[in-house]
Amino acid sequence: MSWKSENIPDLTGRIAVITGATSGLGLSSAKALAAKGAHVIMTARNPAKGEAVVEQVRSMVPEASVEVRPLDTSSLESVKAFAATVSSPVDLLLNNAGIMAIPFSQSVDGYEMHIATNHLGHFALTASLLESLKAAPAARVVTISSVAAKQTAMSFEDITTETGYEKWSAYARSKLANLLFTAELDRRLRDVGSTISALAAHPGLSDTNLFPQDSGRVGGIVKKLAQSADAGALPQLFAATSPTARSGQYYGPSFAEFRGGPKLLKTPNVAVSVAAAQALWTQSVDVTGLDFSF
């Protein structure tokens, strides 16, 4: 519960890829990992913004080894293009990029934007970087979920239409998909004796730019109660770097999953179904056209 980013072990020689690294949890994670010696590949939908953020990281962490590369996880073509630029081993993959509670829209591939950005893009990215992950001695894949995952059930119905769309339900479904993906990835990795670990984490209530700007009085109160992005990033940093973290585990804030240092959590009941995880995996392979060659 008292674990801080200062407790991250030395990461000299390690390579980390962080999606959505230009703000919020991704930026906080990039700073923390770079401060411990990792070479951090930060991804950004907007390359110009990404370059500005890289300079920001270097100003705060003068010794930082960081770079930015374009990636939009809502686009399968963008995922493919990014993965083609990665030829070195990848020690840490933080599937962090996300959107929350936006009006209905579709990705360039025709899928509802939450499931496309938060799940399908990261499923495709992990599959596309599998050889780089296998080339590292003990790679970790950390996928960022949310407490909202408890509030829904998994379904791939109507992910291309506005039928019955509700923005918070769509967000919750994508975050449940993150947990089911992690669980199935962990099972498949263990089945083949892989040295890669798959973990999940969530930030509790953290002050990031995911909160809609027009969220009104309630949103304003929530932001006042929220912990900082640096604090919210601690569970995913713990999952990515702690010697005690293990594949299949799920981490979040220690105080009622709301705020505080990282703590090992019980996976929500909605995310423990092996059948649901396997069904999601099969559907994700069908949608992305990508599978994992373990």
Secondary structure, 3 states (H helix, E strand, C coil): CCCCHHHCCCCCCCEEEECCCCCHHHHHHHHHHHHCCCEEEEEECCHHHHHHHHHHHHHHCCCCEEEEEECCCCCHHHHHHHHCCCCCCCCEEEECCCCCCCCCCECCCCCEHHHHHHHHHHHHHHHHCHHHHHHCCCCEEEEECCHHHHHCCCCCCCCCCCCCCCHHHHHHHHHHHHHHHHHHHHHHHHHCCCCCEEEEECCCCECCCCCCCCCHHHHHHHHHHCECHHHHCHHHHHHHHCCCCCCCCEEEEEECCCEEEEEEECCCHHHCCHHHHHHHHHHHHHHHCCCCCC
